[in-house]
Each structure stands twice: as C-alpha cells, then as structure tokens.
C-alpha cells in the first residue's frame, strides 16, 4: 500500500528543524504533502515561503493554504476547524502518516486516521524555533538554509553619479549596523582592465555578473541589512555612456535589478567633487546624475534622495530603515 505523509505549518521562516521533519518524512513515506498557511506573524508572503520548500524538496507536493486557519490552539473549536479544512484540501486522499513536532499532532492524526509521527518535539536534535529566528535571524544563522536566509535580509542599494558619496555611505552604514556591504565591482574591474581610460563593450557584462556574485557572497553573512554600492542599472548607464549601447545580458540584468533590492537611495551631487585620475570631471558628473534620475523614472523605480553631509545622509537612511517593513507597500520619495 502506498504511504502518504502530511505535515503543515507557517514555516515563518523555514528552518533546520522543519527540514529535519520533512527529510525524515521523505525517508519514511512514498509521497509527502506539505500544507503551508498564510499568516500575519511574518511579512514574507506565502508563495515565497512555499517556494523555499519547492526549491529544496522538488518531490514534495506543496499546498498553499491561503484561506486556512491562522495560529495554533488546543481549543476544540479551533481543532475542528483545522481538521475540516485539511480534510477538504485532501479531497478524499488517505494520509497514512501525519508529521509534526507540536501538540496538534495528536488531534490531526486522529482526524486523518493516520500515524501520529512526532519528530524532535523536544527540540533536542535541532534546538531552534521560528520565533527565535524572527527575533534575531543573524544570531541563529546556522539553522537557516541559504535560500531562506537571503529573503530575510533587507537589500539596500545606493546609486548616483561618480563622486557622490556612494562608497563612503555604504561602508559607514555597514559598520554602524554591524553587517556586510558589497563594494562597487565595476570600479575595481575598470582600474585593472582599462586601456586609455576605456574598456570594451563586452566587459560590461563581466562587470554586472561580477558585481552580483560579490553581492551574493556577502549577502549570506549579512546581519538584517545588506548595503550595496551601485548595481547593474548603473553599469548599464556607464555602458551607454561609453559606447552608446549596452550588451544584451547587461540590459536584461538591469531590468531584473529593479526587483533585486528593497530600497533604492540616490546620492545627490551636492557634495564637493573629488577630481581623481579615474573620473571625467564635475560637468560630466552633473550630466550623468541627470541621466541616472531619468533612467530610474523610466524604470518606475521609487527612490529616496540623500543630500548633505555624511551624517545627514546616514540619519536619513536610518529614519527610513526604522519604519521600513520588508515586502511592504513602501514608497520612497522621488524628484
């Protein structure tokens, strides 16, 4: 007889304890269903949490319970409501094993006519809970898969023309928030490969890819926030400036970049121009700054302008971060 396992939860977020339960079930039954509930305990949308499980465990059948009961309770009224909901989802399928590490394993297994299979309900093997992770994901990093952890980090990017303070504020904020930052890969690449202050068109693809790889590397060690100095959109603007066009891959990466970050900050050109050998002059900065603003508007990307001294700019960022909620309907300021 075919064995069918079932487990359910919010997975807010998914952690190694949940994974132990899923992996145990996969070893013991022929097929596994995971029901994942919508919930208000986390801002991370249901379909993203479901996506973690689908990515890590492709053989699992994930059911998104958008209208399911929220929360857990040992009151019989709640238990009946949940039992009826799950039985409705199953639509007659017979579950043979119900997996959990919680008290509700008893009533759900009885309702399903299934084996009550508890996995590490004393949290001895994996001493973690989603509540602990929501309180401080960085402290409990070792209990979180990389694919989950990257969605727990608020990604903040700073754009603007040359010599507008992007590098300075990125590093300063990372220090203040005790987290990681991604420096501008393009500047390092240009310094190493430029010939007569020029690089080939194809090099801009390498820059965009290299910058994303640098971000991904430091993202996995970030503490709540990742601060990023420029992005593929800026690289796209430089390619247009150098060659009057951008490579196809870079163009695609720039389009995708509008979804990559949670917040865009525009560093204004109101600070003194630092005329180093690798820059093209203050007049060029003013023109490029206008072009960047026009590009942000064309891409419909909300951004927040930063003006004044470093401390004034940092204070503005801190004010925004203090009220920002990930995955929220948050609108920045624009010109």
N, C-alpha and C positions, 0 to 999 in steps of 0.2 A: 504494500500500500504506500502511495506517495505521502510523504510527510511535508506539511506546510507550516512554517513558523510565522509568527506575527509579533512585532513589537511596536510601540508607539511612544510619542513624546514631542516636546517642543524643539529639542536639540538646539538650545539657545544659549551658547553655541554647542555644536558637536564637539565632544572631547574624547580623550583616550578611553574613558570609562564606557561611553556609548559604543566606541569602536570595539572594545573587548566583548560587549554583549552581542553586537552584530556579527563579529567574526566567530564567536562561539556558536551562534545560531547557524551560520553558514556551514560550519563543520558538522552540525548535527541533523540538519533537515535538508530535504531536496530543494525546497524553494523558500524564500523569505520575503515577507511583505513588511515594509516599514511605513507606518502612518505618521505623518508629521503635521502638527497642529499650527494654525495661525495663533499668534499671541501678542500681547502688548508688553511683555516683560523685556523684549529686545526690539530695537529699531530695525534689525536686519530682516528684510522681507522673507516670507515663507518660501518663495520659489528659489531664493538664493540658498537658504538652509537646505532645501531639498536637493539643490544642485551639488552640494558638498557630498551628500550620500551617493548620489548617482555617479559622480566622478570617481569617488574612492571605491565604490562597490557596484560596478556595472550590472552584475547579475541580480541585484536586489530590485524588487518591484516597489517603487516609492509612490505612495498615495498622498496627495496634498489635501489636507482636511481644512479647507478654507472656512467652512461653516461648522466646524467641530466644537465641542465644549472646551472652554478655556479653563486651565487650572486643574488642581487635583484636590479631592475632598473625600473623606470616608463617610460622608453623609449619604444615606441610601438613595436619596432623590438624585444626587449627582451621579452616583454609580449607575443607576438605571438609565439615566440619560446618555451616559457614555457607552454603556453596553448596547443600547438600541442603535446609537449612531454607528458604532463599529460593525454591528451585525448588518446594518443597512449598506455600509460600504462593501462588505464582503459579498452581498447579494447571493447567499446560499453556499459560498465556498466553505469547506470544512477545514478549520485550522486545527492542527494536531498539537502544536506546542506554542504557548504564549511566553515570550521572553520579557523579563523586566528586572529591575533591581530595586523596586519600590513596593509599598504595601498593596497597591492596587492590583498586583499580580494575582492575588487570591480571587477577588470578585470577578476579574476579567476572564481568568482561566475557567472558572465555574460557568460563566455565561457562555463561553465559547465551546465548552466541553473539551478543553484542551489541557495538556500537561502544564502545570504551573512551574515554569523553569526560571528560577532566580539565578542571576549572575552577579556575583560580588556585591550582594546587597549590604554588606557591612563596610564596603569601600576599603577593603584591606589590600587587594591587588592593585587597584588604581584609586588612591586616596584624593579624589577631586570631585567637584560638583560644578554645574553650570553657574550656580550662584557665586561661587568663589571666583570663577573666571570673569564673570560680568563685573565683579568688584575690582579686579586687577588682572587683566589678561597677561601682562608682561611678567608678573611675578610667577605665574603658572604656565609660562610658555612651553615647558617641556611636555605638557599634557594636551597640546593643541597641534593638530596637523597643519602643515604649511599652507595648504589650500584653504583652510579655515582662517588661519591667523591673518592672512593678507586682507581679508574682509573685515577684520576687527580694527584695522589701522586707518585713521583719517589721513588721506594723502593731500598735502598742501603744496601747490606749485607756485613759483614766483617767476613772472615773465616781465619783459621790458627790454628796452634798447641796451646797447653796450654802456657800461659805466653808469648804471642807475642803482647800484647797491644790492643786486640780487644775491651775489655770493656772500656778501657780508651779513645780510639779514638771515640767510639760510643757515649759516654756521652758528650765528649768535642764538637763534631760536632753538636749534638742536641742543646747544649747550644749556640753555635755560630750562628746557623741558626734559633734559637728560635722555635724549633719544638720538636716532641716527639721521643723517641727511645724505642726499645724493648731489654731489657737485656737478658742474657742467662738463659733460664728457666732450662736447664739441670743442670747447676751448683747449682742452688737453690734446685732442686729436689735431686741431689746426696748428698748434705750436710745434708738434712733432712732424707733421707732414707738409706744411705749407712750402710753396716754392714761389718766391717773389710775392708773398702775401696772398697766394691763390691756392685753391685745391680743386680737383676735378669734380664734375657733376656727380659721378657715381659715389664719391666719397661721402656725400651727404646721407646716402642710405646707411653706410657703415656707422656714421655718427649717430643716427637715430636708433639703430639697433644697439650700439654700444651703450647709449645713454639708458635705454630701457633695461638692459642687462645689469647696469650699475644700480638702477633703482630696485630691481627685483632682489638683488643680493643684500642690500641694506634694509629693505623692507621687512625681511624675515627676522631682523633683530631690533626693529623699531619698538618704541615704548609709547603706545597710544597714537602718536603722530609721526609721520614721515615728512620732512621738509625737502623740497626738490628745487634745484636751481635750473630753470628753463626746462624745455621739453621738445617733443618732435615738432610742435607747431612753430616754435622759434627756429628750429633747424630748417623747416620748410621756408620760413621767411628769409633766412640767410641764403638758401639756395636760389630763391627768386632774385634776391639782390645781386648775387654773384653772377648767375647765368641766365636770368630772365625766365627760368623754368625750374621745376623740381622733378626728381625721379619718381616713377610710378609708385614704388614701395613707400617712399617717404611721404608722398601725397596721401596714401592710404593710412599710414601710421598717424599722420597729423589729424586726419578725420576721426580716427578712433581715440585720439588723445583727449577729445572733449569729454569722453566718458571715463577717462582713466583717473581723474583727480576729483576730490571732493570740493576743494576750494581753489580758485584762481585769484592770486594777488598781482596787481600791476604796479611795478615800481616806477614811479613818475620820474621825469627828467629834471627835477627841481633841485638836485644836488650838484655841487661843482663837478665838472668833467675832469676825469683822470686821464690825461693825454699820454698813455703808454704807447710803446712802439707798435703794438699789435692792433691799435684802434685807428679809426679813419677820420677822427675829428668831431668837434662838437656839433657842427652843422649837420653832419651825417647822423649823429645821434638823434637830433630833433626830427629829422625826416623819418628815420627808422621807427622812432617812437610812435609817430602818427600812423605809420603803416601797420604796426602791431595792433594798435587800438582798432583800426579799421578791420583788420582780419578777425579779431575777437568778436566784433559786432557781426561780421558776415557769418561767422560760425554760430551765432546766437549763444555765446558763452558768457554767463554772468561773471563779473569780476569786481574786485574791491580795490580801489586805488590807495596807494600808500605814498604819503608826502612827508616832508620834513626830515628831521634828524633820525638817526638810527633808533634812538629810544622812542621817539614819537611813532615811528613806523611799527616798532615792536609792540608798543602799547595798543595800537590799533588791531594788530593781529591777535593779541591776547584777548581783547574785548570780543572779537568775533569767535574765537575758539571757545570762550567761556559760555557762549549761548548756542553754539552750533551743535546740532544733533545729526549724526550720520544718517544717510538715506532719508533725510527730511526734505520738505519743500522749502528750501532755504534760498533766498535771492540775495545776491551780493549787490553792491552799488555799481553803477556804471556812469560813464560820462554822457 
